[in-house]
Amino acid sequence: MTLLIPYASLEATAWKNGGGSTTEIAAAPPGATFDSFDWRVSLATIAHDGPFSVFPGTERTLALVDGPGALLEVDGSSRFFLSEDEPIFEFAGEAAVSATLNGGASTDFNVMTRRTRCHHRLGRRTLTGSAAFAPRGDVTVLFLAEGESLSVCSDAERIGLVRYDAVVFDTPTVWTLEAGSAVLLVVDIFMNPA
């Protein structure tokens, strides 16, 4: 099944520490909480300096989609500058991560997968014109990070997206992507063998 998730239909939730907000795009299983998801994809706005929530047992990947980025300090020892030049950062969910904004609020795409259940890969792709697209994961999420619109077509379906919309795929159909100019984030989620 292919599922379009319009960003306009989603609601943001404020962080407990008041440092920002998060908008859940998709998660499994349906109705899963922060303690019970197998995987979760969301969009977060970091509005103030401060620590990230800790999610033991998960792997996380952040991708910058808007704003000047942030300096991320991990476990008090290593640092990474999430920016246009280095827009993707991977880290363990149990790590102590603190963000210092680079002059303004930052919006990040966030992927979390529970190690005992599944794992993920996140890729960033620039598109001008049209290109073939084949989902590779057991579940694949395609997110329009930049660009006014994107058309996703197969022999049987045509789906239109605007910025921050997502499509969830769980079949290996080959699609055609069309856009004037777009930046896409592609999350392939692979379920662990039973």
N, C-alpha and C positions, 0 to 999 in steps of 0.2 A: 504494500500500500504506500502511496505517496501522499504526504500531508503538508499543505501550505500553512505556515504559521505567520499571520500578519502581525507586525510589531504593534500596529495601532490597536490591536485587540488585547494587548498584554498590560499588566499593571506593575508599577515599580513598588518595591517594599524597602523601607528605610532600614539601614543597618542598626543593630543594637547600640553600637558605639557612636552613632551619629555622624560617622565620617563619610557616609555616602549612601547609595541605594543600589539595589539589584533588581533586575527584571528577568524572571525565569522564562526561557524560550522553550525548552523541552527537557523532559527527564523521564527516566524509566526505573522501576515500573510506574504506571500511572498512579498518581496520588502519593508518590513517595515523599517522605520528609527528608530533612538534611541528614538524618541518621540512617535512613533506609534506602536511599537511591543506589542504583547500580551505576548510572551515569547521569550527568546533569550539564546542560549548556545554558548559559545566561549572559546577560549584558549588565555590566556594573559601572556606575559612575563614582569615581573617587573624588570627593569634594574637599577633603581635609587630610592633612598628614595624619598617620596613625597606623596601628597594626591591622593585619588581615585576620579574619577568623581562621581557626585551626580545624582541619578536617582529617583526623588520623585515618590511615589506611587507604588514602586516595592519592592519585597522581593528578597534578593540575597543570594546565597550560593557559597563559594569558596572551592575548593579542591586542595591541593598541589599535583602536579604530577611530578615535577622535581626541583632540587635545594635545598638549605639549609633552605628555608622558610623565614618568615619575622615576625617582631613584628608589630601587628596592633593596633593602638590606635583609639578608637571609641568615638566621641563627647568629646574628651579631658579628659575623665574620666576613662573608662575601657580599659583594654589591653588584647590582646589574642596573643599567639605565635603560628602561623601557622607553623607546623613542621611535621616530620614523625610520631611523637607520637600523635599529635593532627592535622590530616590533613584536617579537614572540619570545616568551620566557616560560620555561618548564621548571617545575619544582614539586617537591613532596608535600602533600597536604598537611603533614604533621609539623613541617618546618615553621619556625617563628619568623614571619615576614612582616616588615614594616615599610610603609611607603612615605616618601617625601616628594610632594608635588613639584613639578618644574615650572612654577609660575601660573598655574591655573588648573581647573578641574580636568580630569582625564576619564575617557570612557573606554572600557576594556571588554573584550569578548572573553569569556571564562569557560573552560571545559574541565570537568572533574569526572574521573572514573575510579570506581572502587577496585583495588588490586585483586581481591579475591574473586571478582565477578568478570572483569573485562579490562581492556586497555585501549588507548586511543592514539591517533596521530592527527596533528593539525597542520594543514598546509595553507599557504597564502598564494593566491593566483591573480594575476592581472589579465583582464580580458578587454580586447578591442575588436569589435566585429563578432564573429561566430567561431565556436570551437566545439569539438565533441567532449562529452563528459560521461564517465562511467564510474558510478559509486563502487568503492572497493571494500568497504566494511560490511559487517553484518547489519549495521545501521550506519547511514551516512547523513550528516547534516551539512547543508549548503547555506551559507549566510552572506547576504549582500552587504559588505562593510562600507563600500564607497560606490557612488554612482546613483543616477536618478532612477534607473529601471533595469530589469533583467528579464529576459524571456527564457524559459526552460521548456523544451519541446521534446516529445517522443512521437512515435507513430500514433499513439493513442491519446496523448494529453498535451495540453499547452497551458503553462502556468506563468503568470505575470507577477513579478516582485518589484517592490520599491525599497529604498534604503532601509536596512535593518530587518527586513523580512527574512524568513528562513524556510527551507523545504527539508523535510525528513524523508529519506529513501530507505527502503528495506528490501529492495529487489535489484538484481543486476542489470536492469535495462540501460541501454546506451541512450543518452540524451544529447540534444544540441542546445548550447548556450548562446544567447545573442544579446549584445549590449553595445551602446555607443562607446562607453568607457566605464569599466567597473573593476573593483577590487573584491575578490571573493575569499571567504574563509571556508575551508572544507575540513570537516571533522569525520574521520573514519573510526568507528567504534567496533572493536572485535571482542566477541564474547569468549571467555575462557572455556576450554573443553569441560564437560560435566564430569 
